[in-house]
């Protein structure tokens, strides 16, 4: 009786640890997969997903490397263009400086050539003007004198237009930069010593430059 009661209790409350596998998770004839099979399937799917993601990352990395190489090539081309542009800019600046220097030199040469040409013309004209001035001093007839004065004014105006003027020397202190002394004239007046007593030929200036010294007679004090 006692054993039958134990068998009866075992049937009502069986030990879960000793239950068949079909009760826990299904066997060959059960309805649900085993835990190990689920874990294996998950690992397979996860591995597949990781491989796909890794392949995608590798492809993206290759694309990025390709784009980087393209950007490097573009940068090198841009750097070369910038270098060439810098060389051209430097060359232009040097040419600009050279041209400015050439223009200045050319302006100086032109101005100097103009000055020399005008001085040559003036030196050929002033002797004629001096001849008219000497003739004017000896003419007493008013009509003849008026005609000579008109000629003298025309000569002086023409010379003045090119920058040449006659320098007054009579009565001024003798100056080696302005005058050539052709002879001396004695004087007893101290204030006249070493001054111009008479003008033999007039002196002329082109601007600040003496182009013809006046030939003069100089007072010398006699003791």
DOPA-55007 format. One line per 10 residues: their letters; for each residue x, y, z of N, C-alpha, C, CB. Coordinates in steps of 0.05 Angstrom, whole numbers, plus 5000, padded with zeros to 4 digits. Glycine has a CB too. Example, Ala and Ser with C-alpha at 12.3 -4.5 7.8 and 13.67 -1.06 7.14 Angstrom:
BEGIN
as	5264,4886,5156,5246,4910,5156,5264,4934,5156,5226,4911,5181 ~ 5257,4955,5142,5273,4979,5143,5258,5001,5157,5282,4988,5114
END
This chain:
BEGIN
xxxxxxxxxx	5017,4976,5000,5000,5000,5000,5017,5025,5000,4981,5000,5024 ~ 5037,5022,5015,5055,5046,5017,5068,5051,4990,5077,5041,5038 ~ 5077,5031,4976,5091,5035,4950,5071,5045,4930,5103,5008,4941 ~ 5046,5036,4930,5027,5045,4911,5021,5075,4915,5002,5030,4914 ~ 5022,5082,4941,5017,5111,4946,5040,5128,4935,5014,5117,4976 ~ 5065,5119,4937,5088,5134,4926,5087,5135,4896,5114,5120,4934 ~ 5079,5113,4883,5076,5113,4854,5055,5132,4846,5070,5085,4843 ~ 5034,5133,4862,5012,5152,4855,5022,5181,4858,4988,5147,4873 ~ 5037,5186,4879,5047,5214,4883,5067,5221,4861,5061,5216,4911 ~ 5083,5203,4852,5102,5208,4831,5089,5215,4805,5121,5184,4827
xxxxxxxxxx	5067,5201,4800,5052,5207,4776,5039,5234,4777,5031,5186,4771 ~ 5030,5243,4801,5017,5269,4803,5038,5292,4803,5000,5271,4828 ~ 5060,5287,4815,5081,5308,4817,5108,5297,4807,5085,5319,4846 ~ 5110,5294,4782,5135,5283,4772,5158,5303,4775,5132,5275,4742 ~ 5182,5293,4776,5207,5310,4779,5213,5323,4751,5231,5294,4789 ~ 5214,5350,4750,5219,5363,4724,5246,5356,4712,5218,5393,4726 ~ 5265,5350,4730,5292,5344,4720,5293,5318,4705,5312,5343,4743 ~ 5273,5300,4712,5273,5274,4699,5252,5272,4677,5268,5253,4720 ~ 5241,5295,4669,5220,5294,4648,5233,5289,4621,5204,5322,4647 ~ 5219,5278,4602,5231,5274,4575,5237,5300,4561,5211,5257,4558
xxxxxxxxxx	5256,5299,4543,5264,5323,4528,5242,5335,4512,5288,5317,4510 ~ 5223,5319,4504,5201,5329,4488,5184,5348,4504,5184,5307,4478 ~ 5183,5343,4531,5167,5361,4548,5181,5388,4551,5162,5349,4575 ~ 5208,5388,4551,5223,5414,4555,5225,5429,4530,5251,5408,4566 ~ 5230,5417,4508,5235,5434,4484,5228,5420,4459,5262,5443,4483 ~ 5219,5397,4460,5211,5383,4436,5233,5366,4426,5204,5402,4414 ~ 5226,5342,4418,5246,5324,4406,5241,5321,4377,5245,5298,4420 ~ 5247,5298,4367,5242,5294,4339,5214,5297,4331,5252,5266,4331 ~ 5196,5291,4350,5168,5294,4344,5156,5319,4356,5153,5270,4353 ~ 5172,5337,4369,5162,5361,4382,5156,5384,4363,5180,5371,4403
xxxxxxxxxx	5144,5406,4374,5136,5429,4356,5155,5453,4357,5109,5439,4364 ~ 5174,5456,4377,5192,5480,4379,5221,5471,4376,5187,5495,4406 ~ 5239,5490,4364,5268,5482,4361,5282,5483,4387,5281,5501,4341 ~ 5304,5469,4388,5321,5469,4411,5335,5496,4415,5342,5447,4410 ~ 5344,5502,4440,5358,5528,4446,5385,5529,4431,5363,5531,4476 ~ 5399,5506,4429,5424,5506,4415,5421,5513,4386,5438,5479,4418 ~ 5399,5502,4374,5394,5508,4345,5388,5537,4341,5371,5490,4335 ~ 5372,5549,4360,5366,5578,4358,5392,5594,4359,5347,5587,4380 ~ 5409,5588,4378,5435,5603,4381,5452,5600,4356,5450,5593,4406 ~ 5453,5576,4344,5469,5572,4320,5458,5588,4297,5470,5543,4313
xxxxxxxxxx	5431,5589,4294,5419,5604,4272,5424,5634,4276,5389,5599,4271 ~ 5422,5643,4301,5427,5672,4306,5456,5679,4299,5422,5678,4336 ~ 5474,5661,4307,5503,5666,4301,5508,5667,4271,5521,5645,4314 ~ 5495,5649,4257,5498,5648,4227,5488,5674,4215,5483,5624,4215 ~ 5464,5683,4224,5453,5708,4213,5470,5732,4220,5424,5712,4223 ~ 5480,5732,4246,5497,5754,4255,5523,5755,4239,5502,5752,4285 ~ 5534,5731,4235,5559,5729,4219,5555,5739,4191,5570,5701,4219 ~ 5532,5731,4180,5526,5739,4152,5523,5770,4151,5501,5725,4142 ~ 5508,5781,4171,5504,5810,4171,5531,5825,4175,5485,5818,4194 ~ 5548,5814,4192,5574,5827,4197,5591,5826,4172,5589,5813,4220
xxxxxxxxxx	5590,5803,4157,5605,5801,4133,5595,5821,4112,5604,5772,4121 ~ 5569,5823,4110,5558,5843,4091,5566,5871,4099,5527,5840,4090 ~ 5564,5877,4125,5571,5904,4134,5601,5910,4130,5564,5908,4164 ~ 5617,5889,4135,5646,5892,4131,5652,5897,4101,5661,5867,4141 ~ 5638,5882,4084,5642,5886,4055,5635,5914,4047,5626,5865,4039 ~ 5612,5923,4058,5603,5950,4052,5623,5971,4062,5576,5955,4065 ~ 5634,5967,4086,5654,5985,4097,5679,5985,4080,5661,5978,4126 ~ 5688,5961,4071,5711,5960,4054,5707,5975,4028,5718,5930,4048 ~ 5683,5971,4016,5676,5985,3991,5676,6015,3996,5649,5976,3980 ~ 5664,6024,4018,5664,6053,4024,5693,6063,4029,5647,6058,4049
xxxxxxxxxx	5709,6047,4042,5737,6055,4046,5752,6058,4020,5751,6035,4064 ~ 5747,6038,4001,5760,6040,3975,5751,6065,3960,5754,6015,3959 ~ 5725,6071,3962,5714,6094,3949,5726,6120,3961,5683,6095,3952 ~ 5729,6120,3988,5741,6144,4001,5770,6147,3993,5739,6141,4031 ~ 5784,6124,3991,5813,6125,3982,5814,6136,3953,5826,6097,3983 ~ 5796,6127,3936,5796,6136,3909,5790,6166,3907,5774,6121,3892 ~ 5770,6175,3923,5764,6203,3924,5787,6220,3935,5738,6208,3941 ~ 5800,6209,3955,5823,6222,3967,5846,6226,3946,5834,6207,3991 ~ 5851,6204,3931,5871,6206,3910,5864,6227,3889,5875,6179,3896 ~ 5838,6228,3882,5829,6248,3863,5833,6276,3874,5799,6243,3856
xxxxxxxxxx	5826,6279,3900,5829,6305,3912,5859,6313,3913,5817,6306,3941 ~ 5876,6293,3919,5905,6299,3919,5915,6308,3891,5921,6274,3928 ~ 5905,6294,3871,5912,6301,3844,5903,6329,3837,5901,6281,3824 ~ 5878,6335,3845,5867,6362,3840,5883,6383,3855,5838,6364,3848 ~ 5891,6376,3880,5907,6395,3896,5934,6400,3883,5911,6385,3924 ~ 5946,6379,3873,5972,6382,3859,5970,6399,3834,5984,6355,3852 ~ 5948,6395,3819,5943,6411,3795,5939,6440,3803,5919,6400,3779 ~ 5923,6444,3824,5917,6471,3833,5943,6484,3844,5896,6471,3856 ~ 5959,6469,3858,5984,6479,3868,6003,6487,3845,5998,6459,3886 ~ 6003,6471,3824,6019,6477,3800,6009,6503,3787,6019,6454,3781
xxxxxxxxxx	5983,6505,3785,5971,6529,3772,5977,6553,3789,5940,6526,3770 ~ 5975,6551,3815,5982,6574,3833,6011,6582,3830,5976,6567,3862 ~ 6029,6561,3828,6057,6567,3825,6062,6581,3798,6073,6541,3826 ~ 6049,6571,3777,6052,6584,3751,6041,6612,3751,6038,6568,3729 ~ 6018,6616,3765,6007,6643,3767,6025,6662,3782,5979,6642,3780 ~ 6038,6651,3803,6057,6667,3819,6081,6675,3802,6066,6652,3844 ~ 6091,6656,3786,6113,6662,3768,6105,6683,3748,6123,6636,3754 ~ 6081,6681,3737,6072,6701,3717,6069,6728,3730,6045,6692,3705 ~ 6058,6728,3755,6055,6753,3769,6081,6766,3775,6039,6749,3796 ~ 6101,6750,3784,6128,6761,3789,6140,6771,3764,6146,6739,3802
xxxxxxxxxx	6137,6756,3742,6148,6765,3716,6135,6792,3708,6143,6744,3695 ~ 6108,6793,3711,6094,6818,3704,6104,6842,3721,6064,6815,3708 ~ 6109,6837,3747,6119,6859,3764,6146,6867,3755,6119,6850,3793 ~ 6164,6848,3748,6191,6855,3739,6189,6871,3712,6208,6830,3735 ~ 6172,6861,3695,6168,6876,3669,6158,6904,3674,6150,6860,3650 ~ 6139,6906,3693,6128,6932,3699,6150,6951,3710,6105,6930,3720 ~ 6167,6941,3728,6189,6957,3738,6208,6965,3716,6204,6942,3761 ~ 6215,6945,3699,6233,6950,3677,6221,6971,3658,6239,6925,3661 ~ 6194,6969,3653,6181,6988,3635,6181,7016,3647,6153,6979,3629 ~ 6176,7017,3673,6176,7043,3687,6204,7056,3685,6167,7041,3716
xxxxxxxxxx	6224,7039,3690,6252,7050,3688,6258,7058,3660,6272,7028,3698 ~ 6249,7042,3640,6253,7050,3612,6239,7076,3606,6244,7027,3594 ~ 6215,7079,3615,6200,7103,3610,6213,7127,3622,6171,7100,3621 ~ 6224,7124,3647,6238,7146,3660,6263,7153,3645,6244,7139,3689 ~ 6278,7132,3637,6303,7137,3622,6297,7150,3595,6319,7111,3618 ~ 6276,7140,3582,6268,7151,3557,6260,7180,3559,6246,7135,3544 ~ 6245,7186,3581,6236,7214,3586,6261,7232,3591,6217,7216,3610 ~ 6280,7221,3606,6304,7237,3612,6320,7241,3586,6322,7223,3633 ~ 6323,7220,3570,6338,7223,3545,6324,7242,3526,6340,7195,3531 ~ 6297,7240,3525,6282,7258,3508,6285,7287,3517,6252,7251,3507
xxxxxxxxxx	6282,7291,3543,6285,7319,3554,6313,7330,3549,6279,7319,3584 ~ 6333,7312,3552,6361,7321,3548,6365,7327,3518,6381,7300,3557 ~ 6355,7310,3501,6358,7315,3472,6344,7341,3464,6347,7291,3456 ~ 6320,7346,3475,6306,7371,3469,6322,7395,3478,6278,7370,3483 ~ 6332,7392,3503,6349,7414,3514,6373,7420,3496,6358,7408,3542 ~ 6387,7398,3488,6411,7402,3471,6403,7414,3444,6425,7375,3467 ~ 6381,7405,3433,6373,7416,3406,6366,7446,3409,6349,7400,3395 ~ 6351,7453,3430,6343,7481,3433,6368,7498,3439,6323,7484,3456 ~ 6387,7488,3454,6411,7503,3459,6427,7507,3433,6429,7488,3480 ~ 6429,7487,3416,6443,7490,3391,6430,7511,3373,6445,7463,3376
xxxxxxxxxx	6403,7510,3372,6389,7531,3357,6394,7559,3368,6359,7525,3356 ~ 6393,7561,3395,6397,7587,3408,6425,7598,3403,6392,7584,3438 ~ 6445,7580,3404,6472,7589,3400,6477,7599,3371,6492,7567,3407 ~ 6461,7590,3352,6463,7600,3325,6448,7626,3321,6453,7579,3305 ~ 6427,7630,3338,6410,7654,3335,6422,7678,3350,6382,7648,3345 ~ 6433,7673,3374,6441,7696,3391,6462,7714,3379,6451,7686,3418 ~ 6481,7704,3363,6499,7722,3350,6485,7742,3331,6520,7707,3334 ~ 6464,7732,3318,6448,7750,3300,6434,7771,3317,6427,7734,3283 ~ 6422,7763,3340,6409,7782,3358,6429,7802,3368,6396,7767,3381 ~ 6453,7794,3375,6474,7813,3385,6481,7833,3363,6499,7797,3394
xxxxxxxxxx	6482,7824,3338,6488,7843,3316,6466,7864,3314,6491,7827,3290 ~ 6440,7856,3317,6419,7875,3316,6420,7895,3340,6392,7861,3315 ~ 6428,7884,3363,6430,7901,3387,6452,7922,3383,6435,7885,3412 ~ 6475,7914,3372,6496,7933,3367,6488,7954,3346,6522,7918,3357 ~ 6473,7944,3326,6463,7963,3305,6443,7982,3317,6450,7947,3282 ~ 6428,7973,3336,6408,7990,3349,6421,8013,3364,6390,7974,3368 ~ 6444,8007,3376,6458,8027,3392,6470,8049,3374,6481,8015,3408 ~ 6474,8043,3348,6487,8063,3330,6466,8078,3313,6507,8049,3313 ~ 6441,8069,3313,6421,8082,3296,6408,8105,3312,6399,8061,3288 ~ 6405,8127,3298,6393,8151,3311,6366,8158,3298,6412,8175,3309
xxxxxxxxxx	6361,8150,3274,6336,8156,3260,6313,8141,3274,6337,8148,3230 ~ 6292,8154,3283,6270,8141,3298,6257,8119,3282,6250,8162,3306 ~ 6253,8123,3256,6239,8103,3240,6256,8078,3238,6232,8114,3212 ~ 6282,8082,3232,6300,8059,3230,6303,8045,3257,6328,8067,3220 ~ 6303,8061,3278,6306,8050,3305,6282,8033,3313,6311,8072,3326 ~ 6258,8043,3305,6233,8028,3311,6233,8001,3297,6208,8045,3303 ~ 6242,8001,3272,6243,7976,3257,6263,7956,3270,6251,7981,3228 ~ 6286,7966,3278,6306,7948,3291,6295,7938,3318,6332,7962,3295 ~ 6282,7955,3333,6271,7946,3359,6250,7924,3355,6258,7970,3374 ~ 6234,7927,3334,6214,7906,3328,6228,7879,3322,6196,7914,3304
xxxxxxxxxx	6250,7880,3307,6264,7855,3300,6277,7843,3326,6287,7861,3280 ~ 6288,7861,3343,6300,7851,3368,6279,7838,3385,6314,7875,3383 ~ 6256,7850,3387,6234,7838,3404,6226,7810,3393,6210,7857,3405 ~ 6224,7808,3367,6216,7782,3355,6237,7761,3361,6213,7785,3324 ~ 6263,7768,3359,6284,7749,3365,6282,7741,3395,6312,7761,3359 ~ 6279,7760,3412,6278,7754,3441,6254,7738,3448,6279,7781,3457 ~ 6231,7744,3436,6207,7728,3441,6210,7699,3432,6183,7741,3427 ~ 6222,7695,3409,6227,7668,3399,6246,7653,3417,6238,7669,3370 ~ 6267,7666,3427,6285,7652,3445,6272,7647,3472,6310,7670,3449 ~ 6255,7665,3481,6242,7661,3506,6222,7638,3505,6226,7687,3514
xxxxxxxxxx	6210,7632,3482,6192,7610,3480,6206,7583,3484,6179,7610,3452 ~ 6231,7581,3478,6246,7556,3482,6262,7557,3508,6265,7550,3458 ~ 6258,7578,3524,6271,7579,3550,6297,7593,3551,6274,7552,3560 ~ 6304,7608,3530,6330,7622,3529,6325,7652,3534,6344,7617,3502 ~ 6341,7664,3552,6339,7692,3558,6366,7705,3559,6324,7696,3585 ~ 6367,7731,3551,6391,7746,3552,6396,7756,3581,6390,7770,3532 ~ 6420,7754,3590,6427,7763,3617,6439,7791,3617,6447,7743,3630 ~ 6428,7808,3633,6439,7835,3636,6465,7834,3652,6418,7854,3649 ~ 6486,7845,3642,6512,7844,3655,6523,7871,3663,6532,7829,3638 ~ 6516,7892,3649,6527,7918,3653,6522,7928,3682,6515,7939,3633
xxxxxxxxxx	6543,7935,3696,6541,7946,3723,6539,7924,3745,6517,7963,3725 ~ 6537,7899,3737,6536,7878,3757,6564,7869,3766,6520,7854,3746 ~ 6566,7856,3790,6592,7846,3798,6602,7825,3779,6591,7835,3827 ~ 6628,7825,3774,6640,7805,3756,6637,7777,3769,6670,7811,3751 ~ 6627,7758,3752,6622,7731,3762,6633,7711,3741,6591,7726,3766 ~ 6653,7695,3750,6665,7676,3731,6645,7656,3720,6687,7661,3745 ~ 6623,7651,3734,6603,7633,3724,6586,7645,3702,6586,7623,3747 ~ 6586,7672,3700,6569,7686,3681,6585,7700,3660,6551,7705,3696 ~ 6609,7709,3667,6623,7728,3649,6651,7718,3641,6626,7755,3663 ~ 6659,7727,3617,6687,7724,3608,6699,7752,3606,6689,7709,3581
xxxxxxxxxx	6720,7757,3621,6733,7784,3621,6752,7785,3597,6748,7790,3647 ~ 6747,7803,3578,6764,7806,3554,6785,7828,3559,6747,7812,3529 ~ 6780,7846,3577,6799,7867,3584,6789,7881,3609,6803,7887,3560 ~ 6806,7899,3620,6799,7914,3644,6799,7944,3637,6819,7908,3667 ~ 6785,7958,3654,6783,7987,3652,6789,8000,3679,6755,7996,3641 ~ 6808,8017,3680,6816,8029,3706,6793,8047,3717,6842,8045,3703 ~ 6792,8048,3744,6772,8065,3757,6784,8075,3783,6745,8051,3761 ~ 6776,8099,3791,6785,8110,3817,6762,8108,3837,6794,8139,3813 ~ 6740,8097,3830,6717,8095,3848,6717,8067,3860,6691,8101,3833 ~ 6721,8065,3886,6722,8038,3899,6697,8022,3894,6727,8041,3929
xxxxxxxxxx	6673,8035,3894,6649,8019,3891,6646,8006,3864,6625,8037,3896 ~ 6661,8015,3844,6660,8003,3817,6681,7982,3813,6663,8025,3796 ~ 6698,7978,3832,6720,7958,3829,6708,7930,3825,6738,7958,3854 ~ 6718,7917,3805,6710,7889,3798,6681,7887,3790,6715,7871,3822 ~ 6671,7908,3777,6644,7906,3765,6646,7909,3735,6625,7929,3777 ~ 6625,7902,3721,6625,7902,3692,6623,7931,3682,6602,7885,3680 ~ 6644,7940,3668,6644,7967,3657,6630,7969,3630,6673,7978,3654 ~ 6632,7948,3614,6620,7948,3588,6616,7919,3578,6638,7964,3567 ~ 6597,7915,3560,6591,7888,3550,6598,7887,3521,6560,7881,3554 ~ 6617,7869,3514,6625,7865,3487,6605,7847,3472,6654,7854,3485
xxxxxxxxxx	6597,7825,3486,6577,7806,3475,6560,7797,3498,6591,7782,3460 ~ 6534,7796,3493,6515,7788,3514,6518,7758,3521,6487,7794,3505 ~ 6510,7753,3546,6509,7725,3556,6480,7715,3556,6521,7723,3584 ~ 6477,7689,3553,6450,7677,3552,6448,7652,3569,6443,7670,3522 ~ 6424,7648,3580,6418,7625,3596,6395,7608,3584,6411,7633,3625 ~ 6398,7582,3588,6375,7564,3582,6366,7553,3608,6384,7541,3562 ~ 6344,7565,3618,6335,7558,3645,6356,7568,3665,6330,7527,3648 ~ 6366,7549,3681,6388,7556,3700,6416,7551,3689,6384,7541,3726 ~ 6417,7542,3664,6443,7535,3653,6454,7557,3635,6440,7509,3637 ~ 6479,7565,3639,6492,7585,3623,6500,7572,3597,6516,7599,3637
xxxxxxxxxx	6489,7581,3574,6497,7569,3549,6517,7587,3533,6472,7564,3531 ~ 6519,7612,3542,6538,7631,3529,6546,7652,3550,6526,7644,3503 ~ 6572,7653,3557,6581,7672,3576,6582,7700,3563,6609,7664,3587 ~ 6576,7720,3579,6578,7747,3569,6608,7755,3568,6562,7767,3587 ~ 6616,7768,3545,6643,7779,3543,6642,7808,3552,6654,7776,3513 ~ 6658,7813,3574,6656,7839,3587,6683,7852,3591,6641,7836,3613 ~ 6681,7879,3596,6704,7894,3605,6699,7900,3635,6708,7921,3588 ~ 6720,7895,3651,6716,7896,3680,6731,7920,3692,6726,7870,3694 ~ 6718,7935,3710,6730,7956,3725,6752,7945,3744,6709,7972,3740 ~ 6775,7960,3745,6796,7953,3764,6804,7979,3778,6821,7939,3750
xxx	6805,7979,3804,6811,8002,3820,6841,8009,3817,6804,7998,3849 ~ 6846,8034,3811,6873,8044,3808,6881,8059,3834,6876,8063,3783 ~ 6904,8052,3846,6913,8065,3870,6927,8091,3864,6931,8047,3886
END
